[in-house]
Amino acid sequence: MNYGTVKLWKNLEGWGFIEAEDGEDYFFNISSVRKGQSIREHAKVKFDTEETSKGPQAVNVSLT
């Protein structure tokens, strides 16, 4: 499990980036966010990572 802060969130498009505690940025999509949770910039989150063809992405994102 990783922890970080939502660095950028494009609500209309449904995607954003999380800055992890180690300084790495991870892309995530609204489909990776736990149902019923509202994401906003600067929110503290926890997440897992998954390697994709476009690089590492955040999955199983939830508010802390």
PQR file with spaces between the fields and no chain letter, atoms N, CA, C, O and H, PARSE charges and radii, in Angstrom:
ATOM       1  N    MET     1       0.859   -1.178    0.000 -0.4000 1.5000
ATOM       2  CA   MET     1       0.000    0.000    0.000 -0.0000 2.0000
ATOM       3  C    MET     1       0.900    1.234    0.000  0.5500 1.7000
ATOM       4  O    MET     1       1.885    1.299    0.735 -0.5500 1.4000
ATOM       5  N    ASN     2       0.547    2.206   -0.833 -0.4000 1.5000
ATOM       6  CA   ASN     2       1.269    3.472   -0.928 -0.0000 2.0000
ATOM       7  C    ASN     2       0.368    4.599   -0.447  0.5500 1.7000
ATOM       8  O    ASN     2      -0.857    4.474   -0.441 -0.5500 1.4000
ATOM       9  H    ASN     2      -0.253    2.154   -1.431  0.4000 1.0000
ATOM      10  N    TYR     3       0.983    5.689   -0.050 -0.4000 1.5000
ATOM      11  CA   TYR     3       0.248    6.865    0.401 -0.0000 2.0000
ATOM      12  C    TYR     3       0.736    8.076   -0.360  0.5500 1.7000
ATOM      13  O    TYR     3       1.909    8.166   -0.720 -0.5500 1.4000
ATOM      14  H    TYR     3       1.978    5.791   -0.055  0.4000 1.0000
ATOM      15  N    GLY     4      -0.184    9.021   -0.609 -0.4000 1.5000
ATOM      16  CA   GLY     4       0.207   10.223   -1.322 -0.0000 2.0000
ATOM      17  C    GLY     4      -0.899   11.261   -1.313  0.5500 1.7000
ATOM      18  O    GLY     4      -1.862   11.171   -0.551 -0.5500 1.4000
ATOM      19  H    GLY     4      -1.138    8.948   -0.317  0.4000 1.0000
ATOM      20  N    THR     5      -0.732   12.255   -2.186 -0.4000 1.5000
ATOM      21  CA   THR     5      -1.648   13.382   -2.294 -0.0000 2.0000
ATOM      22  C    THR     5      -2.059   13.551   -3.749  0.5500 1.7000
ATOM      23  O    THR     5      -1.227   13.443   -4.650 -0.5500 1.4000
ATOM      24  H    THR     5       0.050   12.328   -2.805  0.4000 1.0000
ATOM      25  N    VAL     6      -3.343   13.815   -3.980 -0.4000 1.5000
ATOM      26  CA   VAL     6      -3.800   14.074   -5.341 -0.0000 2.0000
ATOM      27  C    VAL     6      -3.194   15.396   -5.797  0.5500 1.7000
ATOM      28  O    VAL     6      -3.494   16.456   -5.248 -0.5500 1.4000
ATOM      29  H    VAL     6      -4.019   13.902   -3.248  0.4000 1.0000
ATOM      30  N    LYS     7      -2.349   15.315   -6.794 -0.4000 1.5000
ATOM      31  CA   LYS     7      -1.610   16.469   -7.306 -0.0000 2.0000
ATOM      32  C    LYS     7      -2.435   17.213   -8.355  0.5500 1.7000
ATOM      33  O    LYS     7      -2.417   18.443   -8.408 -0.5500 1.4000
ATOM      34  H    LYS     7      -2.105   14.453   -7.240  0.4000 1.0000
ATOM      35  N    LEU     8      -3.153   16.465   -9.184 -0.4000 1.5000
ATOM      36  CA   LEU     8      -3.963   17.027  -10.266 -0.0000 2.0000
ATOM      37  C    LEU     8      -5.190   16.154  -10.427  0.5500 1.7000
ATOM      38  O    LEU     8      -5.080   14.928  -10.439 -0.5500 1.4000
ATOM      39  H    LEU     8      -3.167   15.466   -9.141  0.4000 1.0000
ATOM      40  N    TRP     9      -6.364   16.769  -10.554 -0.4000 1.5000
ATOM      41  CA   TRP     9      -7.593   16.016  -10.776 -0.0000 2.0000
ATOM      42  C    TRP     9      -8.438   16.738  -11.804  0.5500 1.7000
ATOM      43  O    TRP     9      -8.840   17.883  -11.594 -0.5500 1.4000
ATOM      44  H    TRP     9      -6.453   17.765  -10.545  0.4000 1.0000
ATOM      45  N    LYS    10      -8.712   16.070  -12.921 -0.4000 1.5000
ATOM      46  CA   LYS    10      -9.561   16.588  -13.999 -0.0000 2.0000
ATOM      47  C    LYS    10     -10.921   15.919  -13.857  0.5500 1.7000
ATOM      48  O    LYS    10     -11.148   14.836  -14.396 -0.5500 1.4000
ATOM      49  H    LYS    10      -8.386   15.140  -13.092  0.4000 1.0000
ATOM      50  N    ASN    11     -11.818   16.566  -13.132 -0.4000 1.5000
ATOM      51  CA   ASN    11     -13.104   15.971  -12.796 -0.0000 2.0000
ATOM      52  C    ASN    11     -13.928   15.625  -14.033  0.5500 1.7000
ATOM      53  O    ASN    11     -14.495   14.534  -14.104 -0.5500 1.4000
ATOM      54  H    ASN    11     -11.633   17.446  -12.694  0.4000 1.0000
ATOM      55  N    LEU    12     -14.005   16.528  -15.003 -0.4000 1.5000
ATOM      56  CA   LEU    12     -14.815   16.274  -16.194 -0.0000 2.0000
ATOM      57  C    LEU    12     -14.267   15.126  -17.031  0.5500 1.7000
ATOM      58  O    LEU    12     -15.029   14.365  -17.628 -0.5500 1.4000
ATOM      59  H    LEU    12     -13.545   17.414  -14.945  0.4000 1.0000
ATOM      60  N    GLU    13     -12.946   15.004  -17.074 -0.4000 1.5000
ATOM      61  CA   GLU    13     -12.328   13.928  -17.846 -0.0000 2.0000
ATOM      62  C    GLU    13     -12.192   12.636  -17.040  0.5500 1.7000
ATOM      63  O    GLU    13     -12.091   11.553  -17.616 -0.5500 1.4000
ATOM      64  H    GLU    13     -12.327   15.622  -16.590  0.4000 1.0000
ATOM      65  N    GLY    14     -12.190   12.745  -15.713 -0.4000 1.5000
ATOM      66  CA   GLY    14     -12.127   11.568  -14.856 -0.0000 2.0000
ATOM      67  C    GLY    14     -10.747   10.961  -14.692  0.5500 1.7000
ATOM      68  O    GLY    14     -10.619    9.742  -14.577 -0.5500 1.4000
ATOM      69  H    GLY    14     -12.272   13.625  -15.245  0.4000 1.0000
ATOM      70  N    TRP    15      -9.706   11.794  -14.678 -0.4000 1.5000
ATOM      71  CA   TRP    15      -8.352   11.287  -14.469 -0.0000 2.0000
ATOM      72  C    TRP    15      -7.526   12.301  -13.698  0.5500 1.7000
ATOM      73  O    TRP    15      -7.906   13.464  -13.561 -0.5500 1.4000
ATOM      74  H    TRP    15      -9.810   12.784  -14.770  0.4000 1.0000
ATOM      75  N    GLY    16      -6.381   11.833  -13.195 -0.4000 1.5000
ATOM      76  CA   GLY    16      -5.502   12.729  -12.455 -0.0000 2.0000
ATOM      77  C    GLY    16      -4.177   12.072  -12.138  0.5500 1.7000
ATOM      78  O    GLY    16      -3.853   10.997  -12.644 -0.5500 1.4000
ATOM      79  H    GLY    16      -6.072   10.889  -13.307  0.4000 1.0000
ATOM      80  N    PHE    17      -3.408   12.753  -11.275 -0.4000 1.5000
ATOM      81  CA   PHE    17      -2.113   12.244  -10.838 -0.0000 2.0000
ATOM      82  C    PHE    17      -2.017   12.328   -9.323  0.5500 1.7000
ATOM      83  O    PHE    17      -2.484   13.284   -8.703 -0.5500 1.4000
ATOM      84  H    PHE    17      -3.671   13.626  -10.864  0.4000 1.0000
ATOM      85  N    ILE    18      -1.407   11.317   -8.750 -0.4000 1.5000
ATOM      86  CA   ILE    18      -1.121   11.271   -7.323 -0.0000 2.0000
ATOM      87  C    ILE    18       0.378   11.421   -7.148  0.5500 1.7000
ATOM      88  O    ILE    18       1.157   10.757   -7.832 -0.5500 1.4000
ATOM      89  H    ILE    18      -1.027   10.541   -9.254  0.4000 1.0000
ATOM      90  N    GLU    19       0.787   12.294   -6.228 -0.4000 1.5000
ATOM      91  CA   GLU    19       2.199   12.374   -5.855 -0.0000 2.0000
ATOM      92  C    GLU    19       2.376   11.513   -4.613  0.5500 1.7000
ATOM      93  O    GLU    19       1.841   11.823   -3.549 -0.5500 1.4000
ATOM      94  H    GLU    19       0.155   12.833   -5.672  0.4000 1.0000
ATOM      95  N    ALA    20       3.133   10.429   -4.760 -0.4000 1.5000
ATOM      96  CA   ALA    20       3.369    9.504   -3.655 -0.0000 2.0000
ATOM      97  C    ALA    20       4.346   10.112   -2.658  0.5500 1.7000
ATOM      98  O    ALA    20       5.039   11.082   -2.965 -0.5500 1.4000
ATOM      99  H    ALA    20       3.567   10.177   -5.625  0.4000 1.0000
ATOM     100  N    GLU    21       4.395    9.529   -1.461 -0.4000 1.5000
ATOM     101  CA   GLU    21       5.304   10.016   -0.418 -0.0000 2.0000
ATOM     102  C    GLU    21       6.761    9.991   -0.862  0.5500 1.7000
ATOM     103  O    GLU    21       7.572   10.776   -0.370 -0.5500 1.4000
ATOM     104  H    GLU    21       3.832    8.741   -1.212  0.4000 1.0000
ATOM     105  N    ASP    22       7.107    9.082   -1.801 -0.4000 1.5000
ATOM     106  CA   ASP    22       8.494    9.007   -2.283 -0.0000 2.0000
ATOM     107  C    ASP    22       8.784   10.002   -3.409  0.5500 1.7000
ATOM     108  O    ASP    22       9.886   10.017   -3.956 -0.5500 1.4000
ATOM     109  H    ASP    22       6.449    8.444   -2.200  0.4000 1.0000
ATOM     110  N    GLY    23       7.787   10.840   -3.756 -0.4000 1.5000
ATOM     111  CA   GLY    23       7.973   11.863   -4.781 -0.0000 2.0000
ATOM     112  C    GLY    23       7.598   11.431   -6.184  0.5500 1.7000
ATOM     113  O    GLY    23       7.570   12.255   -7.098 -0.5500 1.4000
ATOM     114  H    GLY    23       6.892   10.828   -3.311  0.4000 1.0000
ATOM     115  N    GLU    24       7.309   10.153   -6.370 -0.4000 1.5000
ATOM     116  CA   GLU    24       6.923    9.631   -7.688 -0.0000 2.0000
ATOM     117  C    GLU    24       5.473   10.018   -7.995  0.5500 1.7000
ATOM     118  O    GLU    24       4.626   10.017   -7.101 -0.5500 1.4000
ATOM     119  H    GLU    24       7.331    9.484   -5.627  0.4000 1.0000
ATOM     120  N    ASP    25       5.187   10.348   -9.267 -0.4000 1.5000
ATOM     121  CA   ASP    25       3.827   10.662   -9.695 -0.0000 2.0000
ATOM     122  C    ASP    25       3.200    9.446  -10.361  0.5500 1.7000
ATOM     123  O    ASP    25       3.848    8.752  -11.145 -0.5500 1.4000
ATOM     124  H    ASP    25       5.875   10.349   -9.993  0.4000 1.0000
ATOM     125  N    TYR    26       1.929    9.191  -10.041 -0.4000 1.5000
ATOM     126  CA   TYR    26       1.200    8.062  -10.607 -0.0000 2.0000
ATOM     127  C    TYR    26      -0.100    8.544  -11.231  0.5500 1.7000
ATOM     128  O    TYR    26      -0.879    9.251  -10.592 -0.5500 1.4000
ATOM     129  H    TYR    26       1.402    9.754   -9.404  0.4000 1.0000
ATOM     130  N    PHE    27      -0.330    8.158  -12.479 -0.4000 1.5000
ATOM     131  CA   PHE    27      -1.588    8.430  -13.164 -0.0000 2.0000
ATOM     132  C    PHE    27      -2.673    7.559  -12.543  0.5500 1.7000
ATOM     133  O    PHE    27      -2.401    6.439  -12.111 -0.5500 1.4000
ATOM     134  H    PHE    27       0.304    7.583  -12.998  0.4000 1.0000
ATOM     135  N    PHE    28      -3.901    8.070  -12.497 -0.4000 1.5000
ATOM     136  CA   PHE    28      -5.032    7.226  -12.113 -0.0000 2.0000
ATOM     137  C    PHE    28      -6.293    7.690  -12.821  0.5500 1.7000
ATOM     138  O    PHE    28      -6.410    8.844  -13.233 -0.5500 1.4000
ATOM     139  H    PHE    28      -4.122    8.980  -12.848  0.4000 1.0000
ATOM     140  N    ASN    29      -7.221    6.774  -12.949 -0.4000 1.5000
ATOM     141  CA   ASN    29      -8.482    7.007  -13.629 -0.0000 2.0000
ATOM     142  C    ASN    29      -9.611    6.852  -12.617  0.5500 1.7000
ATOM     143  O    ASN    29      -9.460    6.156  -11.613 -0.5500 1.4000
ATOM     144  H    ASN    29      -7.126    5.836  -12.614  0.4000 1.0000
ATOM     145  N    ILE    30     -10.736    7.498  -12.882 -0.4000 1.5000
ATOM     146  CA   ILE    30     -11.874    7.438  -11.965 -0.0000 2.0000
ATOM     147  C    ILE    30     -12.299    5.987  -11.691  0.5500 1.7000
ATOM     148  O    ILE    30     -12.815    5.688  -10.614 -0.5500 1.4000
ATOM     149  H    ILE    30     -10.858    8.063  -13.698  0.4000 1.0000
ATOM     150  N    SER    31     -12.088    5.101  -12.647 -0.4000 1.5000
ATOM     151  CA   SER    31     -12.469    3.696  -12.443 -0.0000 2.0000
ATOM     152  C    SER    31     -11.608    3.012  -11.380  0.5500 1.7000
ATOM     153  O    SER    31     -11.959    1.938  -10.892 -0.5500 1.4000
ATOM     154  H    SER    31     -11.669    5.344  -13.521  0.4000 1.0000
ATOM     155  N    SER    32     -10.476    3.636  -11.019 -0.4000 1.5000
ATOM     156  CA   SER    32      -9.584    3.085   -9.989 -0.0000 2.0000
ATOM     157  C    SER    32      -9.901    3.599   -8.592  0.5500 1.7000
ATOM     158  O    SER    32      -9.256    3.204   -7.621 -0.5500 1.4000
ATOM     159  H    SER    32     -10.191    4.509  -11.416  0.4000 1.0000
ATOM     160  N    VAL    33     -10.898    4.482   -8.487 -0.4000 1.5000
ATOM     161  CA   VAL    33     -11.259    5.085   -7.200 -0.0000 2.0000
ATOM     162  C    VAL    33     -12.372    4.268   -6.555  0.5500 1.7000
ATOM     163  O    VAL    33     -13.323    3.859   -7.221 -0.5500 1.4000
ATOM     164  H    VAL    33     -11.423    4.802   -9.276  0.4000 1.0000
ATOM     165  N    ARG    34     -12.245    4.040   -5.273 -0.4000 1.5000
ATOM     166  CA   ARG    34     -13.264    3.292   -4.528 -0.0000 2.0000
ATOM     167  C    ARG    34     -14.628    3.951   -4.704  0.5500 1.7000
ATOM     168  O    ARG    34     -14.753    5.170   -4.581 -0.5500 1.4000
ATOM     169  H    ARG    34     -11.473    4.373   -4.732  0.4000 1.0000
ATOM     170  N    LYS    35     -15.636    3.156   -4.988 -0.4000 1.5000
ATOM     171  CA   LYS    35     -16.989    3.674   -5.235 -0.0000 2.0000
ATOM     172  C    LYS    35     -17.496    4.492   -4.054  0.5500 1.7000
ATOM     173  O    LYS    35     -17.289    4.139   -2.893 -0.5500 1.4000
ATOM     174  H    LYS    35     -15.534    2.166   -5.088  0.4000 1.0000
ATOM     175  N    GLY    36     -18.170    5.602   -4.385 -0.4000 1.5000
ATOM     176  CA   GLY    36     -18.764    6.455   -3.369 -0.0000 2.0000
ATOM     177  C    GLY    36     -17.838    7.513   -2.810  0.5500 1.7000
ATOM     178  O    GLY    36     -18.252    8.310   -1.968 -0.5500 1.4000
ATOM     179  H    GLY    36     -18.339    5.889   -5.328  0.4000 1.0000
ATOM     180  N    GLN    37     -16.577    7.541   -3.264 -0.4000 1.5000
ATOM     181  CA   GLN    37     -15.636    8.535   -2.757 -0.0000 2.0000
ATOM     182  C    GLN    37     -15.435    9.648   -3.783  0.5500 1.7000
ATOM     183  O    GLN    37     -15.319    9.388   -4.980 -0.5500 1.4000
ATOM     184  H    GLN    37     -16.240    6.893   -3.948  0.4000 1.0000
ATOM     185  N    SER    38     -15.396   10.866   -3.307 -0.4000 1.5000
ATOM     186  CA   SER    38     -15.200   12.030   -4.172 -0.0000 2.0000
ATOM     187  C    SER    38     -13.749   12.477   -4.094  0.5500 1.7000
ATOM     188  O    SER    38     -13.249   12.828   -3.025 -0.5500 1.4000
ATOM     189  H    SER    38     -15.490   11.077   -2.334  0.4000 1.0000
ATOM     190  N    ILE    39     -13.090   12.460   -5.229 -0.4000 1.5000
ATOM     191  CA   ILE    39     -11.684   12.862   -5.303 -0.0000 2.0000
ATOM     192  C    ILE    39     -11.593   14.356   -5.572  0.5500 1.7000
ATOM     193  O    ILE    39     -12.396   14.908   -6.324 -0.5500 1.4000
ATOM     194  H    ILE    39     -13.496   12.176   -6.097  0.4000 1.0000
ATOM     195  N    ARG    40     -10.625   14.999   -4.961 -0.4000 1.5000
ATOM     196  CA   ARG    40     -10.351   16.419   -5.206 -0.0000 2.0000
ATOM     197  C    ARG    40      -8.849   16.637   -5.070  0.5500 1.7000
ATOM     198  O    ARG    40      -8.151   15.845   -4.437 -0.5500 1.4000
ATOM     199  H    ARG    40      -9.973   14.551   -4.350  0.4000 1.0000
ATOM     200  N    GLU    41      -8.364   17.709   -5.664 -0.4000 1.5000
ATOM     201  CA   GLU    41      -6.940   18.015   -5.549 -0.0000 2.0000
ATOM     202  C    GLU    41      -6.571   18.237   -4.090  0.5500 1.7000
ATOM     203  O    GLU    41      -7.364   18.770   -3.313 -0.5500 1.4000
ATOM     204  H    GLU    41      -8.930   18.353   -6.178  0.4000 1.0000
ATOM     205  N    HIS    42      -5.374   17.828   -3.728 -0.4000 1.5000
ATOM     206  CA   HIS    42      -4.788   17.938   -2.390 -0.0000 2.0000
ATOM     207  C    HIS    42      -5.348   16.927   -1.387  0.5500 1.7000
ATOM     208  O    HIS    42      -4.969   16.946   -0.216 -0.5500 1.4000
ATOM     209  H    HIS    42      -4.730   17.395   -4.359  0.4000 1.0000
ATOM     210  N    ALA    43      -6.253   16.038   -1.838 -0.4000 1.5000
ATOM     211  CA   ALA    43      -6.783   15.003   -0.947 -0.0000 2.0000
ATOM     212  C    ALA    43      -5.695   13.974   -0.648  0.5500 1.7000
ATOM     213  O    ALA    43      -4.899   13.632   -1.523 -0.5500 1.4000
ATOM     214  H    ALA    43      -6.561   16.022   -2.790  0.4000 1.0000
ATOM     215  N    LYS    44      -5.663   13.486    0.580 -0.4000 1.5000
ATOM     216  CA   LYS    44      -4.737   12.427    0.985 -0.0000 2.0000
ATOM     217  C    LYS    44      -5.368   11.084    0.612  0.5500 1.7000
ATOM     218  O    LYS    44      -6.529   10.824    0.927 -0.5500 1.4000
ATOM     219  H    LYS    44      -6.310   13.763    1.291  0.4000 1.0000
ATOM     220  N    VAL    45      -4.591   10.243   -0.059 -0.4000 1.5000
ATOM     221  CA   VAL    45      -5.104    8.965   -0.528 -0.0000 2.0000
ATOM     222  C    VAL    45      -4.124    7.829   -0.246  0.5500 1.7000
ATOM     223  O    VAL    45      -2.939    8.045    0.007 -0.5500 1.4000
ATOM     224  H    VAL    45      -3.647   10.455   -0.314  0.4000 1.0000
ATOM     225  N    LYS    46      -4.660    6.619   -0.298 -0.4000 1.5000
ATOM     226  CA   LYS    46      -3.819    5.423   -0.281 -0.0000 2.0000
ATOM     227  C    LYS    46      -4.149    4.652   -1.552  0.5500 1.7000
ATOM     228  O    LYS    46      -5.260    4.746   -2.073 -0.5500 1.4000
ATOM     229  H    LYS    46      -5.623    6.443   -0.503  0.4000 1.0000
ATOM     230  N    PHE    47      -3.174    3.886   -2.048 -0.4000 1.5000
ATOM     231  CA   PHE    47      -3.364    3.222   -3.331 -0.0000 2.0000
ATOM     232  C    PHE    47      -2.344    2.111   -3.527  0.5500 1.7000
ATOM     233  O    PHE    47      -1.312    2.056   -2.859 -0.5500 1.4000
ATOM     234  H    PHE    47      -2.272    3.810   -1.624  0.4000 1.0000
ATOM     235  N    ASP    48      -2.666    1.231   -4.463 -0.4000 1.5000
ATOM     236  CA   ASP    48      -1.734    0.215   -4.927 -0.0000 2.0000
ATOM     237  C    ASP    48      -1.222    0.672   -6.287  0.5500 1.7000
ATOM     238  O    ASP    48      -1.784    1.586   -6.890 -0.5500 1.4000
ATOM     239  H    ASP    48      -3.504    1.275   -5.006  0.4000 1.0000
ATOM     240  N    THR    49      -0.164    0.042   -6.768 -0.4000 1.5000
ATOM     241  CA   THR    49       0.338    0.376   -8.097 -0.0000 2.0000
ATOM     242  C    THR    49       0.273   -0.854   -8.991  0.5500 1.7000
ATOM     243  O    THR    49       0.290   -1.995   -8.531 -0.5500 1.4000
ATOM     244  H    THR    49       0.293   -0.701   -6.279  0.4000 1.0000
ATOM     245  N    GLU    50       0.198   -0.574  -10.286 -0.4000 1.5000
ATOM     246  CA   GLU    50       0.110   -1.623  -11.286 -0.0000 2.0000
ATOM     247  C    GLU    50       0.923   -1.175  -12.490  0.5500 1.7000
ATOM     248  O    GLU    50       0.809   -0.028  -12.924 -0.5500 1.4000
ATOM     249  H    GLU    50       0.184    0.354  -10.660  0.4000 1.0000
ATOM     250  N    GLU    51       1.730   -2.052  -13.024 -0.4000 1.5000
ATOM     251  CA   GLU    51       2.531   -1.725  -14.201 -0.0000 2.0000
ATOM     252  C    GLU    51       1.666   -1.907  -15.448  0.5500 1.7000
ATOM     253  O    GLU    51       1.051   -2.957  -15.639 -0.5500 1.4000
ATOM     254  H    GLU    51       1.823   -2.983  -12.672  0.4000 1.0000
ATOM     255  N    THR    52       1.626   -0.872  -16.296 -0.4000 1.5000
ATOM     256  CA   THR    52       0.866   -0.935  -17.545 -0.0000 2.0000
ATOM     257  C    THR    52       1.807   -0.633  -18.708  0.5500 1.7000
ATOM     258  O    THR    52       2.982   -0.328  -18.505 -0.5500 1.4000
ATOM     259  H    THR    52       2.125   -0.020  -16.141  0.4000 1.0000
ATOM     260  N    SER    53       1.286   -0.719  -19.915 -0.4000 1.5000
ATOM     261  CA   SER    53       2.100   -0.417  -21.096 -0.0000 2.0000
ATOM     262  C    SER    53       2.529    1.047  -21.123  0.5500 1.7000
ATOM     263  O    SER    53       3.493    1.404  -21.799 -0.5500 1.4000
ATOM     264  H    SER    53       0.332   -0.967  -20.080  0.4000 1.0000
ATOM     265  N    LYS    54       1.811    1.892  -20.385 -0.4000 1.5000
ATOM     266  CA   LYS    54       2.143    3.322  -20.320 -0.0000 2.0000
ATOM     267  C    LYS    54       2.931    3.676  -19.066  0.5500 1.7000
ATOM     268  O    LYS    54       3.170    4.853  -18.795 -0.5500 1.4000
ATOM     269  H    LYS    54       1.028    1.603  -19.836  0.4000 1.0000
ATOM     270  N    GLY    55       3.333    2.673  -18.305 -0.4000 1.5000
ATOM     271  CA   GLY    55       4.077    2.917  -17.078 -0.0000 2.0000
ATOM     272  C    GLY    55       3.240    2.591  -15.860  0.5500 1.7000
ATOM     273  O    GLY    55       2.121    2.093  -15.990 -0.5500 1.4000
ATOM     274  H    GLY    55       3.139    1.718  -18.525  0.4000 1.0000
ATOM     275  N    PRO    56       3.771    2.868  -14.664 -0.5600 1.5000
ATOM     276  CA   PRO    56       3.039    2.536  -13.437  0.2800 2.0000
ATOM     277  C    PRO    56       1.812    3.429  -13.247  0.5500 1.7000
ATOM     278  O    PRO    56       1.857    4.631  -13.510 -0.5500 1.4000
ATOM     279  N    GLN    57       0.721    2.827  -12.788 -0.4000 1.5000
ATOM     280  CA   GLN    57      -0.502    3.564  -12.500 -0.0000 2.0000
ATOM     281  C    GLN    57      -0.973    3.237  -11.095  0.5500 1.7000
ATOM     282  O    GLN    57      -0.668    2.175  -10.551 -0.5500 1.4000
ATOM     283  H    GLN    57       0.684    1.851  -12.573  0.4000 1.0000
ATOM     284  N    ALA    58      -1.724    4.171  -10.516 -0.4000 1.5000
ATOM     285  CA   ALA    58      -2.342    3.950   -9.212 -0.0000 2.0000
ATOM     286  C    ALA    58      -3.674    3.231   -9.418  0.5500 1.7000
ATOM     287  O    ALA    58      -4.455    3.590  -10.300 -0.5500 1.4000
ATOM     288  H    ALA    58      -1.971    5.033  -10.958  0.4000 1.0000
ATOM     289  N    VAL    59      -3.919    2.221   -8.601 -0.4000 1.5000
ATOM     290  CA   VAL    59      -5.184    1.484   -8.621 -0.0000 2.0000
ATOM     291  C    VAL    59      -5.661    1.320   -7.180  0.5500 1.7000
ATOM     292  O    VAL    59      -4.894    1.519   -6.238 -0.5500 1.4000
ATOM     293  H    VAL    59      -3.284    1.930   -7.885  0.4000 1.0000
ATOM     294  N    ASN    60      -6.917    0.960   -7.019 -0.4000 1.5000
ATOM     295  CA   ASN    60      -7.504    0.786   -5.676 -0.0000 2.0000
ATOM     296  C    ASN    60      -7.295    2.044   -4.830  0.5500 1.7000
ATOM     297  O    ASN    60      -6.880    1.968   -3.674 -0.5500 1.4000
ATOM     298  H    ASN    60      -7.540    0.798   -7.784  0.4000 1.0000
ATOM     299  N    VAL    61      -7.587    3.191   -5.425 -0.4000 1.5000
ATOM     300  CA   VAL    61      -7.390    4.482   -4.764 -0.0000 2.0000
ATOM     301  C    VAL    61      -8.532    4.738   -3.784  0.5500 1.7000
ATOM     302  O    VAL    61      -9.702    4.576   -4.131 -0.5500 1.4000
ATOM     303  H    VAL    61      -7.924    3.252   -6.364  0.4000 1.0000
ATOM     304  N    SER    62      -8.190    5.137   -2.558 -0.4000 1.5000
ATOM     305  CA   SER    62      -9.214    5.513   -1.580 -0.0000 2.0000
ATOM     306  C    SER    62      -8.688    6.630   -0.682  0.5500 1.7000
ATOM     307  O    SER    62      -7.484    6.763   -0.463 -0.5500 1.4000
ATOM     308  H    SER    62      -7.240    5.269   -2.275  0.4000 1.0000
ATOM     309  N    LEU    63      -9.611    7.416   -0.178 -0.4000 1.5000
ATOM     310  CA   LEU    63      -9.255    8.521    0.712 -0.0000 2.0000
ATOM     311  C    LEU    63      -8.771    7.975    2.046  0.5500 1.7000
ATOM     312  O    LEU    63      -9.237    6.932    2.504 -0.5500 1.4000
ATOM     313  H    LEU    63     -10.589    7.309   -0.356  0.4000 1.0000
ATOM     314  N    THR    64      -7.825    8.691    2.674 -0.4000 1.5000
ATOM     315  CA   THR    64      -7.345    8.256    3.986 -0.0000 2.0000
ATOM     316  C    THR    64      -7.980    9.095    5.070  0.5500 1.7000
ATOM     317  O    THR    64      -7.706    8.887    6.252 -0.5500 1.4000
ATOM     318  H    THR    64      -7.447    9.538    2.302  0.4000 1.0000
